Amino acid sequence: MNEGASPDGPSAGAPLAGVRVVELGGSVAVPYAGWILATMGAEVVKVERPDGGDDARAWKPPERAGGVGAIFTALNAGKRSVTVDMKDPDQLARLTRLIGRSDVVIQNLRPGLASRYGIGAEAMMAANPRLIYCDSGAFGRAGPLADRPGYDPLMQAFGGLMSVTGHADTDPVRIGTSLIDMGTGMWAVIGIQAALRRRDGTGRGGRVDVSLYETTLGWMTYHASGYLASGRDPVRRGTRAPGMAIYQAYACADGHLIIAAPNDRLFAKAAAVLGHPEWPKDPRFASNEQRWENLESINAAIEAVTTTRPRAHWQIALDAVGVPSAPLQSVSEVLAHPQTKALGQIETTADGWELVGLPLSLDGVRPPQRAGPPSLGADTEAVFHDETMETDR
């Protein structure tokens, strides 16, 4: 840990207090990792270009307060921002000194750029043996595509995820959130925390490598297993899941309701609620395998019933007999729902920013969102002045 660590040590709400992280790069994957680490209590110093900073600053509308884009806000809350012109030898030198006194670097600069400026993993780990250096790339360290850049939708396509997303009779669909970027950020955090734990015992840092492509392959795990078992490529199934029936969205009078009854016991209960207790005795629907083979038939029969009433009617009736279901909600409905409010995951920082918090608690305490996103270069002088003072000691 850096020498500025609190003498009181980490608390339940800030388990990474005293850990300094230097974030090099932008867009989504690395900033998301930095946001998680900052929320866990680390000091995250976000290094940005003087001429506009992180590209995500320009991703708007929509905007939050002060003209800050909604995406940038969500990914960069709780950090400090410094600007560095890496073509300026003096500015690059003080960045190098900052890294030398830090615990973690996470970076997703263009392939080869960090090494070109002398702040790549090999140089920085040689100068600071306790440093944990996390490279986040597009295609990974090895292979013919190792030096190519990449973005989330490219990986959803190239890694096969789009081939199983959406409906079979429509164009391919991108998942509606940056799942690959943010998933890569999560894997970066997992690797960094493992490396910090190992450093506690060995005193030495290490290198963590993550990539968008590897994350995509990781999310394709059971689809890949299915192909290896059958020799058949999986297909796009809409809201359905392979081999489970009934287990998907059904149209109601006012929207859609997911009904999850993928075993015989739950199916019998759902059939009774829908007014057709005879369905489980029909040879076409008597078992999960038979229902899957006759999925179009059972789905048509179900929607002939569900479309006659609102989704709330069916949800209440299914809840009463223990059949899981959920309405397809809009973002506004999700944020207004009593369950969301009860969990307290929508937090307001001391400086007035309303943010989604981490989806975990430690000893019953959710690590809090401490501050909103930094303005570009807001902490440049303070951070580098503190470094100068430490070096002069």
Contacts in CASP RR format, 6 or more apart in sequence:
PFRMAT RR
TARGET T0000
AUTHOR 0000-0000-0000
METHOD contacts of the structure
MODEL  1
MNEGASPDGPSAGAPLAGVRVVELGGSVAVPYAGWILATMGAEVVKVERP
DGGDDARAWKPPERAGGVGAIFTALNAGKRSVTVDMKDPDQLARLTRLIG
RSDVVIQNLRPGLASRYGIGAEAMMAANPRLIYCDSGAFGRAGPLADRPG
YDPLMQAFGGLMSVTGHADTDPVRIGTSLIDMGTGMWAVIGIQAALRRRD
GTGRGGRVDVSLYETTLGWMTYHASGYLASGRDPVRRGTRAPGMAIYQAY
ACADGHLIIAAPNDRLFAKAAAVLGHPEWPKDPRFASNEQRWENLESINA
AIEAVTTTRPRAHWQIALDAVGVPSAPLQSVSEVLAHPQTKALGQIETTA
DGWELVGLPLSLDGVRPPQRAGPPSLGADTEAVFHDETMETDR
1 18 0 8 1.000
1 19 0 8 1.000
1 20 0 8 1.000
1 103 0 8 1.000
2 18 0 8 1.000
2 19 0 8 1.000
2 20 0 8 1.000
2 43 0 8 1.000
2 101 0 8 1.000
2 102 0 8 1.000
2 103 0 8 1.000
3 101 0 8 1.000
3 390 0 8 1.000
4 18 0 8 1.000
5 17 0 8 1.000
5 18 0 8 1.000
5 19 0 8 1.000
6 17 0 8 1.000
6 18 0 8 1.000
9 17 0 8 1.000
9 18 0 8 1.000
10 16 0 8 1.000
10 17 0 8 1.000
10 18 0 8 1.000
10 41 0 8 1.000
11 17 0 8 1.000
12 362 0 8 1.000
12 363 0 8 1.000
12 364 0 8 1.000
12 365 0 8 1.000
13 40 0 8 1.000
13 41 0 8 1.000
13 362 0 8 1.000
13 365 0 8 1.000
13 366 0 8 1.000
13 367 0 8 1.000
13 368 0 8 1.000
14 40 0 8 1.000
14 41 0 8 1.000
14 367 0 8 1.000
15 40 0 8 1.000
15 41 0 8 1.000
15 362 0 8 1.000
15 367 0 8 1.000
16 37 0 8 1.000
16 40 0 8 1.000
16 41 0 8 1.000
16 42 0 8 1.000
16 196 0 8 1.000
17 41 0 8 1.000
17 42 0 8 1.000
18 41 0 8 1.000
18 42 0 8 1.000
18 43 0 8 1.000
18 103 0 8 1.000
19 37 0 8 1.000
19 41 0 8 1.000
19 42 0 8 1.000
19 43 0 8 1.000
19 103 0 8 1.000
19 104 0 8 1.000
19 196 0 8 1.000
20 42 0 8 1.000
20 43 0 8 1.000
20 45 0 8 1.000
20 101 0 8 1.000
20 102 0 8 1.000
20 103 0 8 1.000
20 104 0 8 1.000
21 34 0 8 1.000
21 37 0 8 1.000
21 38 0 8 1.000
21 42 0 8 1.000
21 43 0 8 1.000
21 44 0 8 1.000
21 45 0 8 1.000
21 102 0 8 1.000
21 103 0 8 1.000
21 104 0 8 1.000
21 105 0 8 1.000
21 106 0 8 1.000
22 45 0 8 1.000
22 47 0 8 1.000
22 98 0 8 1.000
22 99 0 8 1.000
22 102 0 8 1.000
22 104 0 8 1.000
22 105 0 8 1.000
22 106 0 8 1.000
23 30 0 8 1.000
23 31 0 8 1.000
23 33 0 8 1.000
23 34 0 8 1.000
23 44 0 8 1.000
23 45 0 8 1.000
23 46 0 8 1.000
23 47 0 8 1.000
23 79 0 8 1.000
23 106 0 8 1.000
23 107 0 8 1.000
24 30 0 8 1.000
24 47 0 8 1.000
24 105 0 8 1.000
24 106 0 8 1.000
24 107 0 8 1.000
24 108 0 8 1.000
24 109 0 8 1.000
24 114 0 8 1.000
24 119 0 8 1.000
25 31 0 8 1.000
25 47 0 8 1.000
25 48 0 8 1.000
25 54 0 8 1.000
25 107 0 8 1.000
25 108 0 8 1.000
25 109 0 8 1.000
26 54 0 8 1.000
26 55 0 8 1.000
26 56 0 8 1.000
26 108 0 8 1.000
27 54 0 8 1.000
27 55 0 8 1.000
27 56 0 8 1.000
27 108 0 8 1.000
27 151 0 8 1.000
27 181 0 8 1.000
28 56 0 8 1.000
28 71 0 8 1.000
28 75 0 8 1.000
28 152 0 8 1.000
28 178 0 8 1.000
28 181 0 8 1.000
28 182 0 8 1.000
29 108 0 8 1.000
29 136 0 8 1.000
29 137 0 8 1.000
29 181 0 8 1.000
29 182 0 8 1.000
29 183 0 8 1.000
29 184 0 8 1.000
29 185 0 8 1.000
29 188 0 8 1.000
29 210 0 8 1.000
29 212 0 8 1.000
30 106 0 8 1.000
30 107 0 8 1.000
30 108 0 8 1.000
30 136 0 8 1.000
30 185 0 8 1.000
30 188 0 8 1.000
31 46 0 8 1.000
31 54 0 8 1.000
31 56 0 8 1.000
31 75 0 8 1.000
31 76 0 8 1.000
32 75 0 8 1.000
32 181 0 8 1.000
32 182 0 8 1.000
32 183 0 8 1.000
32 185 0 8 1.000
32 186 0 8 1.000
33 106 0 8 1.000
33 134 0 8 1.000
33 136 0 8 1.000
33 184 0 8 1.000
33 185 0 8 1.000
33 186 0 8 1.000
33 188 0 8 1.000
33 189 0 8 1.000
33 192 0 8 1.000
34 42 0 8 1.000
34 44 0 8 1.000
34 46 0 8 1.000
34 79 0 8 1.000
34 106 0 8 1.000
34 185 0 8 1.000
34 189 0 8 1.000
35 44 0 8 1.000
35 74 0 8 1.000
35 75 0 8 1.000
35 76 0 8 1.000
35 77 0 8 1.000
35 78 0 8 1.000
35 79 0 8 1.000
36 185 0 8 1.000
36 186 0 8 1.000
36 189 0 8 1.000
36 358 0 8 1.000
37 44 0 8 1.000
37 104 0 8 1.000
37 106 0 8 1.000
37 189 0 8 1.000
37 192 0 8 1.000
38 44 0 8 1.000
38 77 0 8 1.000
38 78 0 8 1.000
38 79 0 8 1.000
38 370 0 8 1.000
39 77 0 8 1.000
39 78 0 8 1.000
39 357 0 8 1.000
39 358 0 8 1.000
39 367 0 8 1.000
39 368 0 8 1.000
39 369 0 8 1.000
39 370 0 8 1.000
40 358 0 8 1.000
40 367 0 8 1.000
41 367 0 8 1.000
41 370 0 8 1.000
42 103 0 8 1.000
42 104 0 8 1.000
43 80 0 8 1.000
44 78 0 8 1.000
44 79 0 8 1.000
44 80 0 8 1.000
45 79 0 8 1.000
45 80 0 8 1.000
45 81 0 8 1.000
45 82 0 8 1.000
45 98 0 8 1.000
45 102 0 8 1.000
45 379 0 8 1.000
45 383 0 8 1.000
46 54 0 8 1.000
46 76 0 8 1.000
46 79 0 8 1.000
46 80 0 8 1.000
46 81 0 8 1.000
46 82 0 8 1.000
46 374 0 8 1.000
47 82 0 8 1.000
47 83 0 8 1.000
47 84 0 8 1.000
47 95 0 8 1.000
48 54 0 8 1.000
48 81 0 8 1.000
48 82 0 8 1.000
48 83 0 8 1.000
48 84 0 8 1.000
48 376 0 8 1.000
48 377 0 8 1.000
49 83 0 8 1.000
49 84 0 8 1.000
49 85 0 8 1.000
50 83 0 8 1.000
50 84 0 8 1.000
50 85 0 8 1.000
52 58 0 8 1.000
52 376 0 8 1.000
53 83 0 8 1.000
53 376 0 8 1.000
54 72 0 8 1.000
54 76 0 8 1.000
56 69 0 8 1.000
56 71 0 8 1.000
56 72 0 8 1.000
56 75 0 8 1.000
56 76 0 8 1.000
57 68 0 8 1.000
57 69 0 8 1.000
57 72 0 8 1.000
57 376 0 8 1.000
59 69 0 8 1.000
59 71 0 8 1.000
59 72 0 8 1.000
60 67 0 8 1.000
60 68 0 8 1.000
60 69 0 8 1.000
60 70 0 8 1.000
60 71 0 8 1.000
60 72 0 8 1.000
61 69 0 8 1.000
61 70 0 8 1.000
62 69 0 8 1.000
62 70 0 8 1.000
63 69 0 8 1.000
63 70 0 8 1.000
64 70 0 8 1.000
64 73 0 8 1.000
64 353 0 8 1.000
65 353 0 8 1.000
68 373 0 8 1.000
72 373 0 8 1.000
73 353 0 8 1.000
73 355 0 8 1.000
73 372 0 8 1.000
73 373 0 8 1.000
74 355 0 8 1.000
74 356 0 8 1.000
76 372 0 8 1.000
76 373 0 8 1.000
76 374 0 8 1.000
77 349 0 8 1.000
77 353 0 8 1.000
77 355 0 8 1.000
77 369 0 8 1.000
77 370 0 8 1.000
77 371 0 8 1.000
77 372 0 8 1.000
77 373 0 8 1.000
78 349 0 8 1.000
78 369 0 8 1.000
78 370 0 8 1.000
78 371 0 8 1.000
78 372 0 8 1.000
78 373 0 8 1.000
78 374 0 8 1.000
79 373 0 8 1.000
79 374 0 8 1.000
80 374 0 8 1.000
80 378 0 8 1.000
80 379 0 8 1.000
80 382 0 8 1.000
80 383 0 8 1.000
81 374 0 8 1.000
81 375 0 8 1.000
81 376 0 8 1.000
81 377 0 8 1.000
81 378 0 8 1.000
81 379 0 8 1.000
81 380 0 8 1.000
82 377 0 8 1.000
82 379 0 8 1.000
82 380 0 8 1.000
82 383 0 8 1.000
82 384 0 8 1.000
83 376 0 8 1.000
83 377 0 8 1.000
83 380 0 8 1.000
84 91 0 8 1.000
84 92 0 8 1.000
84 94 0 8 1.000
84 95 0 8 1.000
85 91 0 8 1.000
85 92 0 8 1.000
86 92 0 8 1.000
86 95 0 8 1.000
86 117 0 8 1.000
92 117 0 8 1.000
92 119 0 8 1.000
94 384 0 8 1.000
94 387 0 8 1.000
94 388 0 8 1.000
95 119 0 8 1.000
96 118 0 8 1.000
96 119 0 8 1.000
96 124 0 8 1.000
96 127 0 8 1.000
97 387 0 8 1.000
97 391 0 8 1.000
98 383 0 8 1.000
98 384 0 8 1.000
98 387 0 8 1.000
99 105 0 8 1.000
99 119 0 8 1.000
99 124 0 8 1.000
99 127 0 8 1.000
99 128 0 8 1.000
99 131 0 8 1.000
100 124 0 8 1.000
100 127 0 8 1.000
100 128 0 8 1.000
100 131 0 8 1.000
101 128 0 8 1.000
101 387 0 8 1.000
101 390 0 8 1.000
101 391 0 8 1.000
102 128 0 8 1.000
102 131 0 8 1.000
103 130 0 8 1.000
103 131 0 8 1.000
103 132 0 8 1.000
103 196 0 8 1.000
104 131 0 8 1.000
104 132 0 8 1.000
104 133 0 8 1.000
104 134 0 8 1.000
104 192 0 8 1.000
104 196 0 8 1.000
105 119 0 8 1.000
105 121 0 8 1.000
105 124 0 8 1.000
105 131 0 8 1.000
105 132 0 8 1.000
105 133 0 8 1.000
105 134 0 8 1.000
106 134 0 8 1.000
106 136 0 8 1.000
106 188 0 8 1.000
106 192 0 8 1.000
107 114 0 8 1.000
107 120 0 8 1.000
107 133 0 8 1.000
107 134 0 8 1.000
107 135 0 8 1.000
107 136 0 8 1.000
108 135 0 8 1.000
108 136 0 8 1.000
108 137 0 8 1.000
110 149 0 8 1.000
111 137 0 8 1.000
111 138 0 8 1.000
111 146 0 8 1.000
111 147 0 8 1.000
111 148 0 8 1.000
111 149 0 8 1.000
112 147 0 8 1.000
114 120 0 8 1.000
114 121 0 8 1.000
114 135 0 8 1.000
115 121 0 8 1.000
115 122 0 8 1.000
115 123 0 8 1.000
118 124 0 8 1.000
120 133 0 8 1.000
121 133 0 8 1.000
121 135 0 8 1.000
121 207 0 8 1.000
124 131 0 8 1.000
124 133 0 8 1.000
125 131 0 8 1.000
125 133 0 8 1.000
125 205 0 8 1.000
125 206 0 8 1.000
125 207 0 8 1.000
129 203 0 8 1.000
129 204 0 8 1.000
129 205 0 8 1.000
130 199 0 8 1.000
130 203 0 8 1.000
130 204 0 8 1.000
130 205 0 8 1.000
131 205 0 8 1.000
131 206 0 8 1.000
132 192 0 8 1.000
132 195 0 8 1.000
132 196 0 8 1.000
132 199 0 8 1.000
132 205 0 8 1.000
132 206 0 8 1.000
132 207 0 8 1.000
132 208 0 8 1.000
133 206 0 8 1.000
133 207 0 8 1.000
133 208 0 8 1.000
134 188 0 8 1.000
134 191 0 8 1.000
134 192 0 8 1.000
134 207 0 8 1.000
134 208 0 8 1.000
134 209 0 8 1.000
134 210 0 8 1.000
135 141 0 8 1.000
135 207 0 8 1.000
135 208 0 8 1.000
135 209 0 8 1.000
135 210 0 8 1.000
136 184 0 8 1.000
136 185 0 8 1.000
136 188 0 8 1.000
136 210 0 8 1.000
136 211 0 8 1.000
137 150 0 8 1.000
137 184 0 8 1.000
137 210 0 8 1.000
137 211 0 8 1.000
137 212 0 8 1.000
138 145 0 8 1.000
138 148 0 8 1.000
138 149 0 8 1.000
138 150 0 8 1.000
138 151 0 8 1.000
138 154 0 8 1.000
138 155 0 8 1.000
138 211 0 8 1.000
138 212 0 8 1.000
138 213 0 8 1.000
139 145 0 8 1.000
139 146 0 8 1.000
139 148 0 8 1.000
139 150 0 8 1.000
139 211 0 8 1.000
139 212 0 8 1.000
139 213 0 8 1.000
140 146 0 8 1.000
140 209 0 8 1.000
140 211 0 8 1.000
140 213 0 8 1.000
140 214 0 8 1.000
141 209 0 8 1.000
141 211 0 8 1.000
145 213 0 8 1.000
150 212 0 8 1.000
151 181 0 8 1.000
151 212 0 8 1.000
152 174 0 8 1.000
152 178 0 8 1.000
152 179 0 8 1.000
152 180 0 8 1.000
152 181 0 8 1.000
152 212 0 8 1.000
153 174 0 8 1.000
154 212 0 8 1.000
155 161 0 8 1.000
155 180 0 8 1.000
155 212 0 8 1.000
155 213 0 8 1.000
155 215 0 8 1.000
155 216 0 8 1.000
156 162 0 8 1.000
156 165 0 8 1.000
156 174 0 8 1.000
156 175 0 8 1.000
156 179 0 8 1.000
156 180 0 8 1.000
156 216 0 8 1.000
157 172 0 8 1.000
158 213 0 8 1.000
158 216 0 8 1.000
159 213 0 8 1.000
159 216 0 8 1.000
159 217 0 8 1.000
159 220 0 8 1.000
160 216 0 8 1.000
160 220 0 8 1.000
160 223 0 8 1.000
161 175 0 8 1.000
161 179 0 8 1.000
161 180 0 8 1.000
161 216 0 8 1.000
161 219 0 8 1.000
161 220 0 8 1.000
162 172 0 8 1.000
162 173 0 8 1.000
162 174 0 8 1.000
163 172 0 8 1.000
163 233 0 8 1.000
163 234 0 8 1.000
163 235 0 8 1.000
163 236 0 8 1.000
164 220 0 8 1.000
164 223 0 8 1.000
164 234 0 8 1.000
164 235 0 8 1.000
164 236 0 8 1.000
164 237 0 8 1.000
165 172 0 8 1.000
165 173 0 8 1.000
165 174 0 8 1.000
165 175 0 8 1.000
165 236 0 8 1.000
165 238 0 8 1.000
166 172 0 8 1.000
166 173 0 8 1.000
166 236 0 8 1.000
166 237 0 8 1.000
166 238 0 8 1.000
167 173 0 8 1.000
167 236 0 8 1.000
167 237 0 8 1.000
167 238 0 8 1.000
168 235 0 8 1.000
168 236 0 8 1.000
168 237 0 8 1.000
168 238 0 8 1.000
170 236 0 8 1.000
172 236 0 8 1.000
173 236 0 8 1.000
179 219 0 8 1.000
180 212 0 8 1.000
180 215 0 8 1.000
180 216 0 8 1.000
180 219 0 8 1.000
181 212 0 8 1.000
183 215 0 8 1.000
184 210 0 8 1.000
184 211 0 8 1.000
184 212 0 8 1.000
184 214 0 8 1.000
184 215 0 8 1.000
185 210 0 8 1.000
187 210 0 8 1.000
187 214 0 8 1.000
187 215 0 8 1.000
188 208 0 8 1.000
188 210 0 8 1.000
191 208 0 8 1.000
191 210 0 8 1.000
192 208 0 8 1.000
194 208 0 8 1.000
195 205 0 8 1.000
195 206 0 8 1.000
195 208 0 8 1.000
198 205 0 8 1.000
198 206 0 8 1.000
199 205 0 8 1.000
199 206 0 8 1.000
217 224 0 8 1.000
223 234 0 8 1.000
226 234 0 8 1.000
226 242 0 8 1.000
227 233 0 8 1.000
227 234 0 8 1.000
234 242 0 8 1.000
238 248 0 8 1.000
239 248 0 8 1.000
239 249 0 8 1.000
239 258 0 8 1.000
240 247 0 8 1.000
240 248 0 8 1.000
240 295 0 8 1.000
241 247 0 8 1.000
241 248 0 8 1.000
241 262 0 8 1.000
243 288 0 8 1.000
243 292 0 8 1.000
244 262 0 8 1.000
244 288 0 8 1.000
244 292 0 8 1.000
245 262 0 8 1.000
245 267 0 8 1.000
245 288 0 8 1.000
245 291 0 8 1.000
245 292 0 8 1.000
245 295 0 8 1.000
245 298 0 8 1.000
246 259 0 8 1.000
246 260 0 8 1.000
246 261 0 8 1.000
246 262 0 8 1.000
246 267 0 8 1.000
246 270 0 8 1.000
246 291 0 8 1.000
246 298 0 8 1.000
246 299 0 8 1.000
246 302 0 8 1.000
247 259 0 8 1.000
247 260 0 8 1.000
247 261 0 8 1.000
247 262 0 8 1.000
248 258 0 8 1.000
248 259 0 8 1.000
248 299 0 8 1.000
249 256 0 8 1.000
249 257 0 8 1.000
249 258 0 8 1.000
249 328 0 8 1.000
250 256 0 8 1.000
250 257 0 8 1.000
250 258 0 8 1.000
250 259 0 8 1.000
250 299 0 8 1.000
250 302 0 8 1.000
250 303 0 8 1.000
250 306 0 8 1.000
251 303 0 8 1.000
251 306 0 8 1.000
251 307 0 8 1.000
252 306 0 8 1.000
252 307 0 8 1.000
252 309 0 8 1.000
252 310 0 8 1.000
252 311 0 8 1.000
252 313 0 8 1.000
252 314 0 8 1.000
253 307 0 8 1.000
253 308 0 8 1.000
253 309 0 8 1.000
253 310 0 8 1.000
253 311 0 8 1.000
254 310 0 8 1.000
254 311 0 8 1.000
255 310 0 8 1.000
255 311 0 8 1.000
255 327 0 8 1.000
255 328 0 8 1.000
256 311 0 8 1.000
256 327 0 8 1.000
256 328 0 8 1.000
257 306 0 8 1.000
257 311 0 8 1.000
257 314 0 8 1.000
257 315 0 8 1.000
257 325 0 8 1.000
257 326 0 8 1.000
257 327 0 8 1.000
257 328 0 8 1.000
258 325 0 8 1.000
258 326 0 8 1.000
258 327 0 8 1.000
258 328 0 8 1.000
259 270 0 8 1.000
259 302 0 8 1.000
259 314 0 8 1.000
259 318 0 8 1.000
259 323 0 8 1.000
259 324 0 8 1.000
259 325 0 8 1.000
260 266 0 8 1.000
260 323 0 8 1.000
260 324 0 8 1.000
260 325 0 8 1.000
261 267 0 8 1.000
261 269 0 8 1.000
261 270 0 8 1.000
261 323 0 8 1.000
261 324 0 8 1.000
262 288 0 8 1.000
263 288 0 8 1.000
264 280 0 8 1.000
264 286 0 8 1.000
264 287 0 8 1.000
264 288 0 8 1.000
266 322 0 8 1.000
266 323 0 8 1.000
266 324 0 8 1.000
267 279 0 8 1.000
267 280 0 8 1.000
267 285 0 8 1.000
267 288 0 8 1.000
267 291 0 8 1.000
268 277 0 8 1.000
268 279 0 8 1.000
268 280 0 8 1.000
269 318 0 8 1.000
269 321 0 8 1.000
269 322 0 8 1.000
269 323 0 8 1.000
270 318 0 8 1.000
270 321 0 8 1.000
270 323 0 8 1.000
271 277 0 8 1.000
271 278 0 8 1.000
271 279 0 8 1.000
271 280 0 8 1.000
272 321 0 8 1.000
273 314 0 8 1.000
273 317 0 8 1.000
273 318 0 8 1.000
273 320 0 8 1.000
273 321 0 8 1.000
273 323 0 8 1.000
274 302 0 8 1.000
274 305 0 8 1.000
274 306 0 8 1.000
275 305 0 8 1.000
276 301 0 8 1.000
276 305 0 8 1.000
279 285 0 8 1.000
279 298 0 8 1.000
279 301 0 8 1.000
280 286 0 8 1.000
283 290 0 8 1.000
284 290 0 8 1.000
284 291 0 8 1.000
284 293 0 8 1.000
284 294 0 8 1.000
284 297 0 8 1.000
284 298 0 8 1.000
285 291 0 8 1.000
285 294 0 8 1.000
285 298 0 8 1.000
291 298 0 8 1.000
306 314 0 8 1.000
311 327 0 8 1.000
312 327 0 8 1.000
314 325 0 8 1.000
315 325 0 8 1.000
315 326 0 8 1.000
315 327 0 8 1.000
318 324 0 8 1.000
318 325 0 8 1.000
319 325 0 8 1.000
327 333 0 8 1.000
329 337 0 8 1.000
334 340 0 8 1.000
335 346 0 8 1.000
340 346 0 8 1.000
344 366 0 8 1.000
345 356 0 8 1.000
345 357 0 8 1.000
345 359 0 8 1.000
345 366 0 8 1.000
346 354 0 8 1.000
346 355 0 8 1.000
346 356 0 8 1.000
346 357 0 8 1.000
347 354 0 8 1.000
347 355 0 8 1.000
347 356 0 8 1.000
347 357 0 8 1.000
347 366 0 8 1.000
347 368 0 8 1.000
347 369 0 8 1.000
348 354 0 8 1.000
348 355 0 8 1.000
348 369 0 8 1.000
349 355 0 8 1.000
349 369 0 8 1.000
349 370 0 8 1.000
349 371 0 8 1.000
349 372 0 8 1.000
350 370 0 8 1.000
350 371 0 8 1.000
351 371 0 8 1.000
351 372 0 8 1.000
352 372 0 8 1.000
353 369 0 8 1.000
353 371 0 8 1.000
353 372 0 8 1.000
353 373 0 8 1.000
355 369 0 8 1.000
355 372 0 8 1.000
357 366 0 8 1.000
357 369 0 8 1.000
358 366 0 8 1.000
358 367 0 8 1.000
360 366 0 8 1.000
360 367 0 8 1.000
361 367 0 8 1.000
END
